[in-house]
Amino acid sequence: MSTEQAIPRHRTAIARPDLSKPIARALADGIITKSSSLFDYGCGRGLDVTRLRALGYEADGWDPSHRPTADIRSADVINLGYVVNVIENPMERAQTLRAAWELAKKVLVVAARPDWEGRTVAGKRHGDGVLTTRGTFQKFFTQDELQKWIKGELRVECIAAAPGIFYVFRDESHAQSLLASRTRRRSVPVRRPQLRQALYDAHRDVMEEIHGFIADRGRLPELWELNGSADRLTTASLSIKRAAAILRQVVGAEDWDRDLEAAQDRARQDLLVYLALAAFTRRPKASHLPREIALDIRTLFGSYSAACDRADQLLHSVADQSAVNIACAQSKVGKLTPEALYVHQTASEHLSPLLRVYEGCARVLTGNIADANIIKLSRTGPKVSYLSYPDFDRDPHPALASSVRADLRRLDVRYTDFRESSNPPVLHRKETFVADDYPRRDKFTRLTRQEERVGLLEDSSSIGTREGWRTRLDNAGYQLQGHRLVRTPPSRS
């Protein structure tokens, strides 16, 4: 990264109140851990480094303007956050990317400004970017453009972490572990023991860990997959098969067999979704799979080739819009409209494998949208939108704050901001977006029934916006107090 430039790049380093987006995303994804080292290559004022150190992480950084005398060194994680977008020379930009990659022992995090941010930046064209009114340079990337540029320069596949943020892994198995974790569903509560059994009671912690593993993965664990329980099993002269037999006895054979079958079905679906989506970043050879995933596949499918064949069939189905439309219409979760199926983020794991892959195709392009809580699956074309309703739980009819739409045919990502809109879209019938186990679903349902009884939800075409909904309430003589509908008090003249 050159320290001599006519354009004052140091002016682009800003003071943030929180961790930067790429660092926060890497923490959330488990890329940065307490056992890993991080080096921020082009750290600006070094605020991410300072905050990470305060949280107990091993972090350091260098910047040509703000920390020029710091040693440049390799680390497990290298962060190249919002650096390439301020370099006006394409050759130097590529050299900087390659230099950062050389420093990465495990993973490189690359972040650049997405194209939609360019709408708010005043300036004039300069090379392939914009010379701003402050005299600084900014290159704005489309999501697909940034991914192709990183892959082309490094000759390595990269994974979308979020809009404008990508991971490049040194070890392919680590990349596959991340991708597989995105498709694995939340842990399912295990049944309580029905009978007392001396061995179970004496080794309850080990038994519960094995029980939880089986419920999650649909198979028995290997000793090395247990967190500290292997030694206790050995000390007790227990094998994992013997422990499973004891569990079956104390839970009850019928319940155990039913739960095991359900766990295996969930695990198979998760693996098929993972393998279908892995095709977008060049599905790995069997020898490059993480050990635990290879075991999952062998146990549940018999062979890697058999699992890949089924995953390919699933992926091909997603290309058939009529199949997607039918899957939306038959979905057991979500709010169905003629144009789309809307599902709360927490309910997305209850979608059919076909719809999970459909949504996953969009996530391959966009990465995770941190503040989105409603997913819109289009029934009319290959498009998925991630909608942000910040007050979904608190507001009985929350307003849309922002939308990120992924066009799967054009590989285009569009962002729309509704926060300054005087009349944003609002939601109704919130219980239809969530699964049955959502904590506030009963409260949402009671409000909907109230509103239905007095006719407020009839002719829904006129109540889809904040002003339209307020007008309907005013004309009907009602107002909302939390999630409760009450008569508007008569005005006092």
N, C-alpha and C positions, 0 to 999 in steps of 0.2 A: 504494500500500500504506500503510494508515493507521499512524501511529506512536503513536496513542492508543487503547488498548483495555484493558478491565477484565481480560480473560484474558491472563496473562503468556506471550505467544507466544515470547518469547526463550528460555524454558526448553526449547523443543523442539529447539533447535540442539544437536546432539550432536557429540562428538569421535570421528571415525572413524580407524582405523589406515591405511586405504587410500582411494583415490579413491571417491567416491560412485558408486552404480550407474548413474545417468544419464550421468555424465561418462565412466565406464569404457566404457559401451555406445557412446557417441558416438565415442570414440576408436577402438574396435574396428570401427565401421561407417565410419570415414573421414569422419565429420561434422566432427570437430575435427582440424585439420591444422596443421603448422608455418607454413603460409602464411595461415591464417585467424586472426581475432581472436575472443575469447570474452569475454562479460560475464555474470557470475553474478548474476542479479537476485534478491536475497534469499539472500545467500551464507552466512548464519549466521556462524560464526567465521572463514570465509574459508579453510578448509583446502584445498578443491579449487583455489582460486586460487593458493595458495602452492605446492602440489605441481605444478600445471601449469607455473608459472613456472620451478620447479626443473628441469623436464624440457625447457625451452626453448620453451614455448608462450607466445603473447601472451594474457594473461588478466588480468582485473580484476573487481571485484565491489562490490556495495553491499548493506547490510542495515540495516533501520530501527533495530535495537537494537544490533548489534555493530559496524557500520561506517556510522553515520548521516551522517558528513560526507564520505564518498566521493562523487565525481561520478557521476551516473547518465548513461550514454552508450550509444549504439548500437554494435553489433558484428555481425560476420558470423554468429556463433552466440550466441544468448541462452539461458542455462540458467535455467529456473524449476523448480528441484529441491526437491520436498517443501515447497512454500510454500502452494499452494492448499489443501492438506489441513489446515492449521493456522488457516485464516481461518474464523471461525464465521459471519460475515455473508455470505450468498450473493451479495448485490449487490457487496460489496467484493471477494469472491473473483473474480467475473467481471471487475470493473474491473482487478484485478491481472493477470489473464490477458491482457486487451486491452492494458494498458500494456506488458507484456513483449513482446507481438507487435509493437507499434509500434517497438520498439527493434531488432528482428531484421532485419538486411539480407538474410540468406540462409535461416536456419532457426531455429526456436524449439524447444527441448527442454523438454517438460513432464513432470514426474514427480510422482506422488501415491501414497499408500499403498494397496495393494490390499486388497480386502475381507477376505481370509483373515487378515490381520494383526490385524484387530479381535478375533479370538477370544482373543488373549492380553493384551488391554488391559482393565484393570479401570476401571470408571467408571459414569456414568449418562448417559442420553440427554439431549442438549442440541441443540435444533434438528434439523438433519439429520445430526448426528454424535454424538460422545461427549465428555463432560467427564470427563477422567481424574482419578484420585486425586491427581495432582500439580497439579491445577488447570488443566491445559492442554486445548486442544480438538483433536480429531482427527476428520476426515471420511474415511471409508474408501470407496473407489470400487470397484465392479465394473469389469472391463476394458471391457465394452460401454458402461457408464454414463459412464466417463471419456472415451472416444472420442466419444460422442455430445455430451457437454457441450462439449468443445473445439471440435468441428465446428460446433455450434449457436451458440456465442458468437463465433467468429471467421469463420464462413461460409467456411471453407476445409477441404478434406480433410486428414486427419492420418493418419499411418502408425504402426502399432504397432511399437515398437522392442523392447520386452520387457514383461512384466507390469507395469503401472503406469507405463510410459514411452512417450511418443509424440513423433514429429517432425512439425512443421508447416513446410513449405517455402514460401518466397516465390516461387520459380521452379518451375513444374510439371516442367520437364525434369530438374531436379536430383532431384526425387522419383522420376521414372521411371528415372533412372540407378541409384538405390539399389535399387529394386524389381527391375530387370533383373539387377543384380549378384547378387542373392540366388538367382537361378535358373540362373546361368551356372556350369557345372561346372569342376572343377579342370583346370589345363592338362594336356594330353596330351603326353608326351615325343615329340619328333620323331626321325625316323630319321637315323642317321649317313650322311654321303655315302659312296657306293660307289665313286665315281670321283674322280680329281683333275681340277680345272679351274682354269685360271689366274685367271679373273675371280672365281670363288668364293673361292679362297684369298686373293686380294688384298683382298677385301671381306667377309671371313668374318663380322664382327660384324653388318653390315647384312643379309647373307643370313640369318643365324640369327634376327634379329629378324623379318624378313618371314616366314620359315618358321614361327616360333612363332605369329605373328599368324594365319596361314592355318589352322594346326592348331586354334586357339582359336575363330576366328570363321567358318570355312568360306568365306572370300572373301579377295580381295586387299585390302590396305589402301590407303587414300588417303595421299598424301604427308604431310598434316597429322596423320595418326594414328601416325606413326612417331616414336619418342622420339629426336630428334636425328640420325636417319639420313637425313633428306631431303636435307640439304646434301651429305652424302657421296655419295649417289646422283647428285645433280646434278653434282658435281665429277667423278665417274667417267663422266659421260654415259650413265648407265644409267636406264632407265625401270623402273617396278615390274613391268610385264609381262615385260620382258627379264630382270629378276632372277628372276622366277618360272620362266621358261623354263630358265634356268641351273640352278635348284634341281631342276627335274624331270629334268634331264639327269644331275646328280650323284647324286641319290637313286635314280634308276631309274624309268622311265616307269610300269611296272606298279605298283610300290609307291606311287609318288606319286599315281596316279589312285585307287588303293584308299584311301589315307589321306585324300585330298581328299573322296571320297564319304562316308567315315565322319565326317569333320569337319563336312561340310554337314548330315548327318543329326543329329548331336549338336546343332549350332547351331539347326536348325529346331525340334527338340524343346524346347530351352531357351527359344526365343522363344515357342513356343506356350504353354508353362507360364507364362511371364511375362505374356503377353497375357491368358490366361485369368484369372489372379489380379488383373491390373490392373482387371478389371471391378468389383472390390469397392470400389475408390477412384475410380470414374468414369474409365474408360479414356480416355486423352488423345486429342485430335485429332491427326491426322498432323503438322500444323505445330508441335505442341508436343513432339514426340518429340526426344530428344537426336539429334544428327546421326549419330552412329555407329550407333545403333539403327535409325534410318530407313534407313541404308544396308544394314544386315543384312537388314531386312525386304524391301526392294526387290530385293536380290540373290537371296535365298533363296525368296521367295514371289511375286515379281512386283509385288505391290501390297499396301498396308496393308489394304484391305478383304478381300482374299483371305485374308490371315493372320488377321484378326479373325474371319472366318467359321469357319475351322478351329478357332480357339481357343474360340469359342462352342460348337461341337460337343463339344469336349473337356470344357468346363466343365459342360455339360448331362449328360454321361456320369457325372460325379462324383455327381450327384443320384440316380443309380440305384444303390441299395445292392447289387443283384445283380451289376451290372457291377463294382463295387468288390470284391465277394467273389470273383468270377472272376479279377480282376487279382491279388488277393492269392494265390490258389491257384496262379496261373501265374508268380508272381514268381521270378526267377532268384537273388535274394538275400533273406536274412532267414529267421527261424525261424517256421514256420507252425504255428499251433494252431487248433483248431476255432473259437475266438473272435477271433483276431487274428493279424496279421503283425507280428513284432518285427524291427526293423532297426537296426543301429548307425548313428549319425549319419554316419560316414564312408562308409557304403554307400548312403545315401539317394539319391545322384546316379545310382545304377544301377537305381533303380526305373523302372517304366514311366511315361510321361507322365501317365497317368490317376492313378496313385498319388502322383506328385509333386504334382499339383494337389490331390489329396485332402489330403495333408499340408500343402500350401501354404495351403489354406483355413483350417486351424487356425492357421498362423503369421500370417495376416492378422489374426486375432483376438488371439493371444497375444504376437506379436513373437518375438524369439529368447529361448530359455531357456538361459542361459549355461552352466549346469552339467549339462545333460541330454546323455546320450550314447546312449540307446536310445529309438527312436520306436516307439510301439505304435499300429498302424493297426487299428481295430476292424472286424471283418467283420459284426457284428450290428447296428450302428447308426452314425450319423455322429458318431463320436467319435475323437479322436486324443489320445494321452497322450505326454508327454515325461518320460522316466524318468532319474533320476540314479543312476549306479553309480560313485562316485568311485574305487573300487579295481578297475575293470574289467580293466585290464591286469595288475595285480599279484596280485590274489586269484583263485585258481582257480575259486571260486564266490562272486562278489561279492554283497554285500547291497544292497538298494534303500534309498537315502537319502531320496529325495523324488520326488513325482510331480506334474506339472501336467497336468490333463486339460481338453481343450477340447471342449465339447459344441456341435457345429455347428448343431444344430437349435434349441437354446435360447440360443445365443450366450453360454454360461456357461463360466467358467473356474474350476476347483477345484484347490486346492493341498493335498497331503497330505504330512506330514512323518513319516518312518519312523526318523529318527535316534535317537530315544529308545526305539524298540521293542525289546523283549527277544527278539523272534522275527520279524525282517523276512523278506520274500521273498528268495530267492537264485536265481542263474542257474546253468544247466547247459548243456553243449554250446555253449560260447561261440563256437566257430568258425562256427556256423550264423548268427550275427547279423552277421558281417562279410563283406566281399568277399574274393575270392581273393588280392588283392594286399595284404591287411592284414599288417603286419610280423610279428605274433605268431601268425598263424593256424595255422601248422604245430605250434607248441607246444600250442595249444588242442586241436588235432585228436588229437595223441598222447595227451593226458590222457583225452579222451573214449573213445578206443579201449581204453585200460587199464580204465576204469571199466565199459565195456560187457562186456569179457571176463569180469569177475568178477561181473557181474549187478547192479552198484550202481544202474544207471539204469532197471531194470525197475520197473513200478508207480510211474510218476513222480508220481502224485497225492499220495503221502506224503512227497516229498522237496523240495517247493517252498518250504519255509521253513528257516531256519537250524537250528532244533532238529530238524526232521524229517530233514534231511540228516545232522546229527551222529549222530542215533540210527542211521540206516542204516549209516554208516561204522563206528560202535562195534560194532554187532551183527555186521557182516561181518568185523571184525578188521582194519580198514585205517585209515590216516591219510594225510594229504597233506603232502608236503614240497615247497613251491612248487607247480609244475605236474607233480608226479610222485607217483604212488600207491605207498605202501609198506606192508608188513605192520606192524601194531602190535606192538612188542616185548612178550613175555610179562611180566606183572607179577611182581615179586619179593616173595614173602611173607616 
